[in-house]
Amino acid sequence: MYAWIWRKLPFGVPGKLAGSLLLLAGIAALLWWVVFPAVDPLLPMNDGQITE
């Protein structure tokens, strides 16, 4: 899969590196602002109580 993405990115090695970083940043942003907040209420350690 990574080889396929690398082959599809344009503009030689510099463009491939920049495109890879943009893809990585986009995926991280999607996870940070969409996926993690949606999953947060479902996590078992999110009941608000601290026990020992």
Secondary structure, 3 states (H helix, E strand, C coil): CHHHHHHHCCCHHHHHHHHHHHHHHHHHHHHHHHHHHHHHHHCCCCCCCCCC
